[in-house]
């Protein structure tokens, strides 16, 4: 039903804009970020029609991350999609193809990038929908290679990606945009929100055994239960929809009768973040940045065995990021964090730029 409504709204937006200009801005699908842009285009009367990628019967979803090897397996279908989308961009005079995510298992969206790249008058505008303090070179190299504009979420990230793009001799324009942030609600005193990483059930990913991941989670849960008693806390362990595989946390909570921790499926992540007094994450990603922006007392715990955190990020956030060698060290730091009346808080630096269609008061270049 949601998809049906989404397509109906997309059809309406396309129809209502068909006399607005000769050129178009195209989106892969409608979401909050895309809707914000469309509303801005309409409000400021920029001379662009609104388009969405044409619907296809078979988007060919894969139950795995797409790699170049996988794309080669489906080369005929991929090439067919790419040519269809290139023709769509040319026929509809699409000036900008705007997207804020590229689903790893969606062949059609990957083909759309190639279709936009080969369309002679179409420019690709990528809006990074999250923020990260880790190095993620495959991801960053991809977007600095295949896009015309790469918008990141904060000023530190912009500086880092600009240097990377320069080292690659990339002509991509690196800019910054203002992501939609959660709205701060009234703080629930004593509410500690714990957020495991969005992928592979936390910081111990697929390269580590299920036994090790289970032991780490069990150890952390027992520590949180004890600290919750000491500090009069209620802990929310927030399930992330992006996680894969079996999560043992609910069984541990049930079997060991942990009374202070709730494994939460209800509401989205921002519902709980906007109400939390304390926030603890096991990675330096979007959730951590959003908590800092909201002024929530926050701690990111990061195992030294994983990829490095960028030096500019460590300098920016100080004690709020703790790199540990063992889970016992992480738990000691968590206790220290809760014991402190005052904690190192810093606002994330932001300096958003205009979008290309907003420059020159929206006139065509």
NORKA-V820401 format. One record per residue. N is the residue number from 1. RES is the residue in one letter. SS is DSSP state (helix for helix, strand for strand, loop for the rest). PSI is psi in degrees with one decimal (none if undefined). BURIAL is # if it has 9 or more other C-alpha atoms within 8 Angstrom, else .. Layout:
# NORKA-V820401
((N,RES,SS,PSI,BURIAL) (N,RES,SS,PSI,BURIAL))
This chain:
# NORKA-V820401
((1,X,loop,-41.1,.) (2,X,helix,-41.8,.) (3,X,helix,-38.8,.) (4,X,helix,-46.1,.) (5,X,helix,-41.9,.) (6,X,helix,-46.1,#) (7,X,helix,-36.0,.) (8,X,helix,-41.8,.) (9,X,helix,-41.6,.) (10,X,helix,-44.0,#) (11,X,helix,-41.7,.) (12,X,helix,-44.4,.) (13,X,helix,-38.3,#) (14,X,helix,-45.1,#) (15,X,helix,-43.3,.) (16,X,helix,-13.1,.) (17,X,loop,5.5,#) (18,X,loop,-16.7,#) (19,X,loop,11.6,.) (20,X,loop,-27.7,#) (21,X,loop,173.7,#) (22,X,loop,-26.2,#) (23,X,strand,168.4,#) (24,X,strand,154.7,#) (25,X,strand,129.3,#) (26,X,strand,143.6,#) (27,X,strand,150.7,#) (28,X,loop,-36.3,#) (29,X,loop,171.3,.) (30,X,loop,126.7,#) (31,X,loop,-173.8,.) (32,X,helix,-43.9,.) (33,X,helix,-43.2,#) (34,X,helix,-38.0,#) (35,X,helix,-38.1,#) (36,X,helix,-41.9,.) (37,X,helix,-44.4,.) (38,X,helix,-43.0,#) (39,X,helix,-39.2,.) (40,X,helix,-41.9,.) (41,X,helix,-43.6,#) (42,X,helix,-44.0,.) (43,X,helix,-41.7,.) (44,X,loop,2.3,.) (45,X,loop,41.4,.) (46,X,loop,140.3,#) (47,X,loop,65.0,#) (48,X,strand,136.2,#) (49,X,strand,158.5,#) (50,X,strand,128.6,#) (51,X,strand,154.0,#) (52,X,strand,152.3,#) (53,X,loop,139.6,#) (54,X,loop,146.8,.) (55,X,loop,144.9,.) (56,X,loop,154.1,.) (57,X,loop,-36.1,.) (58,X,loop,100.4,.) (59,X,loop,-10.2,.) (60,X,loop,70.8,.) (61,X,strand,139.0,.) (62,X,loop,140.8,#) (63,X,loop,50.0,.) (64,X,loop,165.3,.) (65,X,loop,132.7,.) (66,X,loop,130.8,#) (67,X,loop,173.3,.) (68,X,helix,-32.6,.) (69,X,helix,-44.0,.) (70,X,helix,-38.3,.) (71,X,helix,-36.3,#) (72,X,helix,-32.0,.) (73,X,helix,-31.4,.) (74,X,loop,32.8,.) (75,X,helix,-41.6,.) (76,X,helix,-46.3,.) (77,X,helix,-42.7,.) (78,X,helix,-47.2,#) (79,X,helix,-38.2,#) (80,X,helix,-46.6,.) (81,X,helix,-46.0,#) (82,X,helix,-44.1,#) (83,X,helix,-39.1,#) (84,X,helix,-44.3,#) (85,X,helix,-37.8,#) (86,X,helix,-45.6,#) (87,X,helix,-39.7,#) (88,X,helix,-44.5,#) (89,X,helix,-41.5,#) (90,X,helix,-49.0,#) (91,X,helix,-33.4,.) (92,X,loop,9.1,.) (93,X,loop,51.9,#) (94,X,strand,116.6,#) (95,X,strand,-40.2,#) (96,X,strand,130.2,#) (97,X,strand,115.9,#) (98,X,strand,127.8,#) (99,X,strand,155.9,#) (100,X,loop,7.1,#) (101,X,loop,156.3,.) (102,X,loop,98.1,.) (103,X,loop,126.6,.) (104,X,loop,-24.3,.) (105,X,loop,10.3,#) (106,X,strand,101.9,#) (107,X,helix,-36.6,#) (108,X,helix,-42.0,#) (109,X,helix,-36.2,#) (110,X,helix,-40.1,#) (111,X,helix,-32.3,#) (112,X,helix,-35.5,#) (113,X,helix,-46.3,#) (114,X,helix,-38.8,#) (115,X,helix,-39.5,#) (116,X,helix,-36.6,#) (117,X,helix,-35.5,#) (118,X,helix,-9.6,.) (119,X,loop,121.1,#) (120,X,loop,-26.9,.) (121,X,loop,15.3,.) (122,X,loop,135.0,#) (123,X,strand,140.9,#) (124,X,strand,126.6,#) (125,X,strand,112.2,#) (126,X,strand,128.4,#) (127,X,strand,112.6,#) (128,X,loop,114.9,#) (129,X,loop,-4.8,#) (130,X,loop,-175.7,.) (131,X,loop,149.4,#) (132,X,loop,145.9,#) (133,X,loop,-4.5,#) (134,X,strand,161.9,#) (135,X,loop,135.5,#) (136,X,loop,65.6,.) (137,X,helix,-44.3,.) (138,X,helix,-42.1,.) (139,X,helix,-48.6,.) (140,X,helix,-36.5,#) (141,X,helix,-38.2,#) (142,X,helix,-51.1,.) (143,X,helix,-28.6,#) (144,X,helix,-9.9,#) (145,X,helix,-33.7,.) (146,X,helix,-2.4,#) (147,X,loop,161.5,#) (148,X,loop,-32.2,#) (149,X,strand,131.0,#) (150,X,strand,106.7,#) (151,X,strand,123.8,#) (152,X,strand,173.0,#) (153,X,loop,-11.2,#) (154,X,loop,167.1,#) (155,X,helix,-38.1,#) (156,X,helix,-45.2,#) (157,X,helix,-37.6,#) (158,X,helix,-46.1,#) (159,X,helix,-41.7,.) (160,X,helix,-47.0,.) (161,X,helix,-33.4,#) (162,X,helix,-43.3,#) (163,X,helix,-40.4,.) (164,X,helix,-46.4,#) (165,X,helix,-40.0,#) (166,X,helix,-40.9,.) (167,X,helix,-24.3,.) (168,X,loop,2.2,.) (169,X,loop,35.5,.) (170,X,loop,141.0,#) (171,X,loop,3.3,.) (172,X,loop,135.2,#) (173,X,strand,119.4,.) (174,X,strand,122.3,#) (175,X,strand,179.6,#) (176,X,strand,142.7,#) (177,X,loop,164.3,#) (178,X,loop,104.5,.) (179,X,loop,154.3,.) (180,X,loop,118.7,.) (181,X,loop,155.5,.) (182,X,loop,150.9,#) (183,X,loop,127.1,.) (184,X,loop,130.0,.) (185,X,loop,179.5,.) (186,X,loop,128.9,.) (187,X,loop,132.8,.) (188,X,loop,106.6,.) (189,X,loop,131.7,.) (190,X,loop,0.6,#) (191,X,strand,116.8,#) (192,X,strand,121.6,#) (193,X,strand,122.1,#) (194,X,strand,126.5,#) (195,X,strand,107.8,#) (196,X,loop,161.6,#) (197,X,loop,156.9,#) (198,X,loop,-15.3,#) (199,X,loop,145.9,#) (200,X,loop,39.4,#) (201,X,loop,45.7,#) (202,X,loop,-169.8,#) (203,X,loop,-26.5,#) (204,X,loop,94.9,#) (205,X,loop,-160.7,#) (206,X,loop,-16.9,.) (207,X,loop,-1.8,.) (208,X,loop,150.0,.) (209,X,loop,154.5,.) (210,X,helix,-32.8,.) (211,X,helix,-44.6,.) (212,X,helix,-44.2,.) (213,X,helix,-40.4,#) (214,X,helix,-45.8,#) (215,X,helix,-40.1,.) (216,X,helix,-45.4,#) (217,X,helix,-42.0,#) (218,X,helix,-44.7,#) (219,X,helix,-45.3,#) (220,X,helix,-40.2,#) (221,X,helix,-44.0,#) (222,X,helix,-40.7,#) (223,X,helix,-42.8,#) (224,X,helix,-38.5,#) (225,X,helix,-45.2,#) (226,X,helix,-44.1,.) (227,X,helix,-33.4,#) (228,X,helix,-38.7,#) (229,X,helix,-46.7,#) (230,X,helix,-41.2,.) (231,X,helix,9.4,.) (232,X,loop,58.1,.) (233,X,loop,155.3,#) (234,X,strand,122.7,#) (235,X,strand,128.7,#) (236,X,strand,118.1,#) (237,X,strand,104.6,#) (238,X,strand,118.8,#) (239,X,loop,135.1,#) (240,X,loop,129.8,#) (241,X,loop,-23.7,.) (242,X,loop,-7.4,.) (243,X,loop,152.2,#) (244,X,loop,152.2,.) (245,X,loop,-171.5,.) (246,X,loop,130.9,.) (247,X,loop,119.2,.) (248,X,loop,-7.3,.) (249,X,helix,-48.1,#) (250,X,helix,-38.6,.) (251,X,helix,-38.6,.) (252,X,helix,-45.8,#) (253,X,helix,-43.1,#) (254,X,helix,-48.6,.) (255,X,helix,-33.5,.) (256,X,loop,7.7,.) (257,X,loop,53.5,.) (258,X,loop,111.0,#) (259,X,loop,-16.1,.) (260,X,loop,-1.2,#) (261,X,strand,132.3,#) (262,X,strand,125.8,#) (263,X,strand,112.6,#) (264,X,strand,124.3,.) (265,X,loop,-23.0,.) (266,X,loop,153.1,.) (267,X,loop,160.4,.) (268,X,loop,173.0,.) (269,X,helix,-41.8,.) (270,X,helix,-26.0,.) (271,X,helix,-45.8,.) (272,X,helix,-37.7,#) (273,X,helix,-40.8,#) (274,X,loop,-12.0,#) (275,X,loop,-4.2,#) (276,X,loop,146.6,#) (277,X,loop,-34.8,#) (278,X,strand,146.8,#) (279,X,strand,129.7,#) (280,X,strand,130.4,#) (281,X,strand,159.9,#) (282,X,loop,24.5,#) (283,X,loop,162.4,#) (284,X,loop,80.1,#) (285,X,loop,-161.4,#) (286,X,helix,-40.8,#) (287,X,helix,-41.1,#) (288,X,helix,-46.0,#) (289,X,helix,-41.9,#) (290,X,helix,-39.9,#) (291,X,helix,-41.2,#) (292,X,helix,-42.7,#) (293,X,helix,-32.4,#) (294,X,loop,-3.1,#) (295,X,loop,24.1,#) (296,X,loop,138.4,#) (297,X,strand,114.6,#) (298,X,strand,150.5,#) (299,X,strand,130.4,#) (300,X,strand,122.5,#) (301,X,strand,128.1,#) (302,X,strand,122.3,#) (303,X,strand,137.0,#) (304,X,loop,-18.7,#) (305,X,loop,-12.8,.) (306,X,loop,-178.1,.) (307,X,loop,154.7,.) (308,X,loop,148.2,.) (309,X,strand,141.5,#) (310,X,loop,139.6,#) (311,X,helix,-36.9,.) (312,X,helix,-31.3,.) (313,X,helix,-44.1,#) (314,X,helix,-41.4,#) (315,X,helix,-40.3,.) (316,X,helix,-45.2,.) (317,X,helix,-7.9,#) (318,X,helix,-129.2,.) (319,X,helix,-13.5,.) (320,X,helix,-10.6,#) (321,X,strand,127.9,#) (322,X,strand,121.7,#) (323,X,strand,123.6,#) (324,X,strand,155.3,#) (325,X,loop,-23.8,.) (326,X,loop,157.6,.) (327,X,helix,-29.0,#) (328,X,helix,-39.6,.) (329,X,helix,-41.8,#) (330,X,helix,-41.1,#) (331,X,helix,-38.5,#) (332,X,helix,-40.2,.) (333,X,helix,-36.2,#) (334,X,helix,-41.9,#) (335,X,helix,-43.7,#) (336,X,helix,-44.3,.) (337,X,helix,-45.7,#) (338,X,helix,-26.8,.) (339,X,helix,-23.1,.) (340,X,loop,129.9,.) (341,X,loop,-37.7,.) (342,X,loop,145.0,.) (343,X,loop,149.5,.) (344,X,loop,113.9,.) (345,X,loop,139.6,#) (346,X,loop,143.6,.) (347,X,loop,139.5,.) (348,X,loop,130.4,.) (349,X,loop,132.6,.) (350,X,loop,138.5,#) (351,X,loop,75.3,.) (352,X,loop,147.5,#) (353,X,loop,169.5,.) (354,X,loop,156.0,.) (355,X,loop,157.0,.) (356,X,helix,-33.8,.) (357,X,helix,-10.4,.) (358,X,helix,-16.9,#) (359,X,helix,151.8,#) (360,X,helix,36.8,.) (361,X,helix,32.0,.) (362,X,helix,5.8,#) (363,X,loop,149.8,#) (364,X,loop,136.4,.) (365,X,loop,none,.))
